[in-house]
Every structure is written in C-alpha cells, then in structure tokens.
Amino acid sequence: MIASLLGRSLNIRQSGIYIAFALIVVLFSILTDGALLQPQNISNIIVQNSYILILSIGMILIIIAGHIDLSVGSVVAVTGAIAAVLMVEYGLPWPLALVITLISGGVIGAWQGYWIAYFGIPAFIVTLAGMLLFRALTLTVLGNQGIGPFPDPVRTLSNGFTDGYLGNIGLGPLGGADLFSLIVGALVIAGMATTQWRARAARLGYRQSVDPLPIFLLKLLCAAAVIIVVVVQLARFKNLPWVLILLAFLVLAYSLLTTRAVFGRQIYAIGGNLQAAQLSGINVKQVVFWIFVNMGVLAALAGVIFAGRLNQAGPTAGNAFELDAIAAAFIGGAAVQGGVGKVVGAITGGLIMGVINNGMSLIGSPSERVMLVKGIVLLAAVAFDVWTKRRATR
Amino acid sequence: MNDDILRMRAITKTFPGVRALHDVNLSVRRGEIHAICGENGAGKSTLMKVLSGVYPHGSYEGEITFDGDHVRFSDIRDSERRGIVIIHQELALCPQLSIAENIFLGNERARRGLVDWNRTNHEAGRLLDRVGLRESPVTAVADIGVGKQQLVEIAKALAKEVRLLILDEPTAALNDEDSAHLLDLLRGLREDGVTCVIISHKLNEVASIADSITILRDGKLIETLDLAADPVTEERIIAGMVGRDLEHRFPPHEPNIGTEALRIEDWTVHSPVQRGRVVVSGATLSVRRGEIVGLAGLMGAGRTELAMSVFGRSYGTDISGRIYRDGHQVEIRTVRDAIRHGIAYATEDRKRYGLNLIEDIKRNISAADLGRLARRGWVDDNEEYRVADRFRHELGIKAPSVLSVTGKLSGGNQQKVVLSKWIFTDADVLILDEPTRGIDVGAKYEIYSIINRLADAGKALLVISSELPELLGLCDRIYTLSAGRITGELARADATQERLMALMTKEQPR
C-alpha cells in the first residue's frame, strides 16, 4: 500500500535523479569506509564544487531556453583576472572591486546575448567564439603569470567558515559542535517545513490535489534528515562554509525565479515551443538576452570565488568548467531540446559529479578512470531521460 | 478499350479517427492528362500518396494495377522504379546545388562510384532543352525563380524515364506566364506519350488542358468526366466538388450584432521568402461585435498570411494598410501590441504554433497573459490553477486535471486549450484559423457552441476555414479570398457553396 502510494506520487523521471544521488552517496560511503561522510570531507565537497554549482545555476536557465554556453570557463578566468587586477594591482576596496567584476561579467553576457538574441547567431557559435575571445583576454590581462594574493575577506568567502559566535555544544558521542551552525540548520528546517505546509494548505484551499499526508511528511523528513546530517557534520568540523550560505541563497532565489516569476516561466515557454511563445506575445529576444547577462554575472561570481580559493588569478583558471556545468545540468534532468529542467536538479547533478570525483580520489582511482565514470554517468543520465520520454509518448 | 495505364480499385485509407479515402476507384488512360479536383481535404493528395508509395502497401486497402501488373509499392523509390514520379506542391529541390545536380539527385550519372560531371551536365542540358528552360545546368537552383524551379522538377522526373507524372498544384505559386508555359509543356509531354495526373484548384486551367477529370469529395469518388466525349464548364466541376448535403449539424444561433470592432483597410503583405511576391493585396474587411465572419479561400489564397500579418506582423514583410479597433486607427507592430489592443489569433497548426506540448494545460492557458496572474512579477500559481480549472469546466476540456500535459490530449481538447488561452487574454477580436481542423465531428459541435457563446458575449470573430459547409453553418457573413485579393462578400442568406466556390476560384484581372 505504501509502495503504491509512493509509486503514484513519485514521478520516476523527476525523482530518479535524487534516488540516483542517494545511491551514489551510499555506494561511495561503503567503498571509502565512511570517509566520504566525514566532517572535513563534506566540507571539502561543498567548497571544491561551489563554483561549478554556481555556474550550473546559470547554465540550467540557458539550457531550459534551448541554448548552450560554452564560454563560461573562459569568463571565469577573465573575471578572476579582472578582480585580481582591481584588488591586488589597483588596491581597490574589495566590495567595490567585486561589484565592478560582477558588472564586467554582466557586460560579457550582454555582448554574447546581443549576438545570440538580436543578431540571431546560434549560441553554440557565439559562445565558442567567446571561449576563445575571453581566454585571449585573460592571457592579455595576466601576461603568462598569476596575480595574487587576494585580500582576506575574498579568501574567506571562497574558503572560509563562519565564526563560532555562540561557542560549542556537546553532542554526546559525536563530540563538540558549533552551536551557531546547529541553530542555522534548525531554522532552515523550520522554515522549510512551514513554507511547505503553508503551500500545501493553500493548494488544499483551492481544492487542488496534493500528496497524501504520509507521503508529504516522508518527503519533508528525508529533506530534514539530509540537512541535519550535513549541518551536524559541518558543525563538528569548522562551522558553515560561507560559500554554502551563498549557494543556499542562490538556489533559493533561482528556484523561486524559475517556478514563480513571470520571467522564469517565460524561459520554459520559449524552450518548450519557440513559435508558440512568440505568438503568445512573449518578448523572446529580451528574455534570451537577459539569461545570458545573468550567466555572465554568475560566471563572474564563480570567477572571484575560484580565484579567491587558489589565492591567485591564473591564465588557465576555469579550463573545462563549461563542460562540468553543462554536464551537471543534463545529469540533473534538463532536456536536450529545452523546455525542461530545474535549478535543484542542476545542483544535484553537480553534486553527483562532485561526489564521484571526491569518492574516487579517496579510494585512489587514477584521474582517467574518474573521467571514464563521469562520461558514462552523463550518457546514462541523458539516455534514461530520452528513454522515459519515448516510453511516455507511446 | 483496355488501354488504362493505371487502375486503382476500391482504395480505402484510414488515419486514426478519420477515413481519408473511402472505396475510391481511379482509371487513367495511357497518354492522357487526367485532372483530380476537390476541396481542401477531399483526399486528392492522400490518393496520390497511396499511388506513389508514400503510404506503403499494407497501410491502405484496395489494389493498384499499373501497366497491367498488380503493384505493391513499399516506398517512393519502389514506385519511381516503375516510372511513377510525383512532384509535390512544396518543391523538393536543394537550393544550394546546381540545376544538373538536382536533376540527377539520387540518380547520379556516375562511373565506379565517381560522378561523371561532363555527362551529368551534358544530359542535364538536353533535358532542360526538352522542358524549354534556358539556363545553364551549373546555375544554383536558389538563383532561379519558382516557375523555372518547377521546370527543373519536371526535368528531374524525365531523367528518371517517367511514364506517369503526378503534379500536385503545379501552378499554385506561378504567375500567368509561367503557368501557360508549364501547361504547354504538359501538352508536349502528352505528345511524347507521358501520362500526367494533375491536381489543381485552378478550374479554368483544368477545363482547358485535361482529357478527363475525376472529382473527389470527403474521401469519396463522385464522378469521372470524360472531356473528349463532351466539354464541361467550370460550373459543372464546381457542382461536383461542393454538391454535398449538410451532414454536419450546427448549434442554432441568433446573432446580436453591435458596433464595428475591427476594420482592416487596404492591407498588403509581401512574402518574406520570395522577394517582391505579393501574398495579400489591398484587402479590406471588417468584423462587428457579436458577429461571426468567415474568410473562405483555397490553399495558398493568403488567408493565414492575412491573419498572421494583422496579428502583430507575425508573417510577411513590407506590410502596408490600416487597422482600426473600435473605430480608432491603431499601430500594431508586435504580438504584444496586438494582444494589448484586444486581438487574439488561434493558429491553424496548434502543435507547431499554438501549444507548448511538454507543458501542462494550466501553463498553456496562462501563457499569453501571465502578467494578469502575477503581482510584481511573481505568479500566483494557485490563482492560475483556479483560472485554468474554470476554463476546463466551462469549455469541457476532457482531462483528469489541468496538470495534464497538453501533448497527450486529443485534437479537440488541445483546441479548447488554445481557445481558453486566448479567451483568457480578454480579447474582443478573435481570429480563429481552421478551428476544427483534425477534430472529430462531436468535438466540432462543441467548438461551434463555444464560438457562438463568444459571439453572444459581444466578441467579434473572424473564422478561417477550408470547409465551406462549416462557414455556411457558422458565419453571419463570409468574405472570399483568391490569390491574395478579397473577391467577394456574401451575407449568410445569399451564400451558397457554389457561389463561394466561384468567388474563391475567380482569377483577378492583373
């Protein structure tokens, strides 16, 4: 009976990605004798993948609209270089330098968005050109060397953790943990539970169908359990990474944008049927232009974080990041034809690759094998998507 | 006596839910020009697709005898091997390739796998002489006009040693001069012993060139006229094409007509692909509140082009003319302008232009006016659900809920979603392009009822349809369009299928 309830409310195509993620985590926990879920390692996975996850948020919007962006790796490099020049060489205050860098990213996105949306050149070509252009620009700005070190606040944003504002608390056999982190975690869970409950109540008020209560609670419980595990482990290590807080904010904001905002909904309409969107009065060119501007800004943010983490802006920064971001989006359930995809899916896709990277390096696999596995996972994910779709149309 | 090159016996072809051909017989004599006439959707093209193997043997019932043999074609290559070549209305040429390359496409003059260019161009030149086209074989097809491209298609057919040439609307896109040349060429081919089957809407041409005429209506054979025995008039052909009893029923409707809601004056539209070609020429029409106005015209008359150019210039270039809404002249440059001025356009091709098939009903209904459901850019999705659910009930969309994906709905229900979308924009003027295409009879009745209700609510409706009985049963007034010009305007009381058909096929003095 529970199985039938589960079967009805869990759409395999939508939830398959989360189940796959859970299985991969379990698999690598076993293979690494639990090392994967050690406090420091969880922190590492988040910090090491933060810039890819930020990129994948921008990328999923572009892929939903039916486009692609191959230039983000180079944009990460050039914006990192701009930030380094401003902060290190010109000694600008870091907040001002950060804002200028983000604006530069926006200008780069506007440049590409203009050619794609208003001039009508396929995004593949424009951003392939951008990949070369912005790499060239990086090399011009940097010469052939890195610029660093970055000011402390920038490094803290990329690498650092929240302070133990409220001291530690004993968790029995788990040892001491940061009270502030735990409180934040508890607040997040409480916030999630209330908004979900309110949304459910509102939908019931409109007499819409909702998940039956046990399923609703089960889903909520699973999400809460994941948050508890992650937060407790982080609290036992060095508290919350700042990039995690930044990421959480971005995921929340962009999830809202894609599900609730008119602008976000227009992206899906364009990707689902371009002509129908046009004939429904949607300003397609404008929407496409702005998602590329958005991608530029997010790439600049990733650029600053990546440079801050290495503590220098280098000429090879961001190499092949575009491929990771695109793979994250497709593993996370985006459709090749556009019109389908979720921010949370892209993040999960990015984390799947992050866990595979991390887990395989923990068990000492050589990098060629890691690449092999990632390639197979990407192909399998898209093949699964195509297969379920074909079965659904039959 | 038994000199039939082709006999098709008892051909029946069914598509899901529609019987496109029902027990059709066709006999074509060796060396004649045989015309097939009928309204849009009468089954002419389907019959030719059965003959040429586009619909392979086994997908239809009945049998085909060609040149005395029973034939069972499994694809086009099969039928071409027997010398049956079909030239479709949309030409199948590769514009970037040369004339010679196109003529021998898939039939290359090659030796040991390598193309013999000298032989290719030499033979192409001879074929071009035969069809009377004075162009070099190495000219790219993109650089010659449509009329000449049509001749290249015929040369291509001749290269395959054609014995039965099928032409689907060969002169639809041609001007008078090119048409005349093409018809002369067909007469010449007849002398050479090539049998032709020609599908055409231009009845004057048919009457002048054909030796026999077969008339189809609603997928059934009506009659075959032998012009050698006694010549026929255009009126005679029209009578065969339309002489149908009103088998569809229409909901009764008492119009309550108000003030003028939309007026288009001197509207001229040029083709965006063929430079200089006029698609709509000086059209003037008006629709009043509470009125259902029909727009009749044959394929290629410019009906959809007229509607889409009015709807925010979604079609065409170099558009001129004036649009009045409620008596005031308005500038409509984009689809958003059109929607803002209360004009809606429900497309003839819902799947390509009307719906996001991977999204649910709710999001399709809200797509054209999502701003109405949003506050400061944020959509109230509960309100969206409520609105969509209301439409589901009011228009009778058959689906478990508004969260069902539109791609899985039947044609009739998809059409109701499209109508809901435009009703939701609160438009005063609704242009409905082929609102019942591909919909079964029962659902048609429901769509007619919805259209009547919209008229009763004071909306102005402009309905484009290929089915004359539909226009006669539904509309208060009907305009006819022929070759981009409005050729007539008939009140409901004066309109008959014969009069409409005569106006729709009327050639304009140039």
Chai-1 contact restraints between the chains, C-beta under 6 A:
chainA,res_idxA,chainB,res_idxB,connection_type,confidence,min_distance_angstrom,max_distance_angstrom,comment,restraint_id
A,A202,B,N382,contact,1.0,0.0,6.0,A-B,restraint_1
A,Y206,B,N382,contact,1.0,0.0,6.0,A-B,restraint_2
A,Y206,B,Y385,contact,1.0,0.0,6.0,A-B,restraint_3
A,Y206,B,R386,contact,1.0,0.0,6.0,A-B,restraint_4
A,Q208,B,Y385,contact,1.0,0.0,6.0,A-B,restraint_5
A,R260,B,W378,contact,1.0,0.0,6.0,A-B,restraint_6
A,R260,B,V379,contact,1.0,0.0,6.0,A-B,restraint_7
A,A261,B,G377,contact,1.0,0.0,6.0,A-B,restraint_8
A,A261,B,W378,contact,1.0,0.0,6.0,A-B,restraint_9
A,V262,B,L370,contact,1.0,0.0,6.0,A-B,restraint_10
A,V262,B,A374,contact,1.0,0.0,6.0,A-B,restraint_11
A,V262,B,G377,contact,1.0,0.0,6.0,A-B,restraint_12
A,V262,B,V379,contact,1.0,0.0,6.0,A-B,restraint_13
A,R265,B,L370,contact,1.0,0.0,6.0,A-B,restraint_14
A,A269,B,N356,contact,1.0,0.0,6.0,A-B,restraint_15
A,A269,B,A367,contact,1.0,0.0,6.0,A-B,restraint_16
A,G272,B,N356,contact,1.0,0.0,6.0,A-B,restraint_17
A,G272,B,I358,contact,1.0,0.0,6.0,A-B,restraint_18
A,G272,B,E359,contact,1.0,0.0,6.0,A-B,restraint_19
A,N273,B,N356,contact,1.0,0.0,6.0,A-B,restraint_20
A,Q275,B,Y353,contact,1.0,0.0,6.0,A-B,restraint_21
A,A276,B,Y353,contact,1.0,0.0,6.0,A-B,restraint_22
A,A276,B,G354,contact,1.0,0.0,6.0,A-B,restraint_23
A,A276,B,L355,contact,1.0,0.0,6.0,A-B,restraint_24
A,A276,B,N356,contact,1.0,0.0,6.0,A-B,restraint_25
A,L279,B,Y353,contact,1.0,0.0,6.0,A-B,restraint_26
A,S280,B,A367,contact,1.0,0.0,6.0,A-B,restraint_27
A,S280,B,A368,contact,1.0,0.0,6.0,A-B,restraint_28
A,G281,B,V335,contact,1.0,0.0,6.0,A-B,restraint_29
A,G281,B,R336,contact,1.0,0.0,6.0,A-B,restraint_30
A,G281,B,I339,contact,1.0,0.0,6.0,A-B,restraint_31
A,G281,B,A368,contact,1.0,0.0,6.0,A-B,restraint_32
A,G339,B,I358,contact,1.0,0.0,6.0,A-B,restraint_33
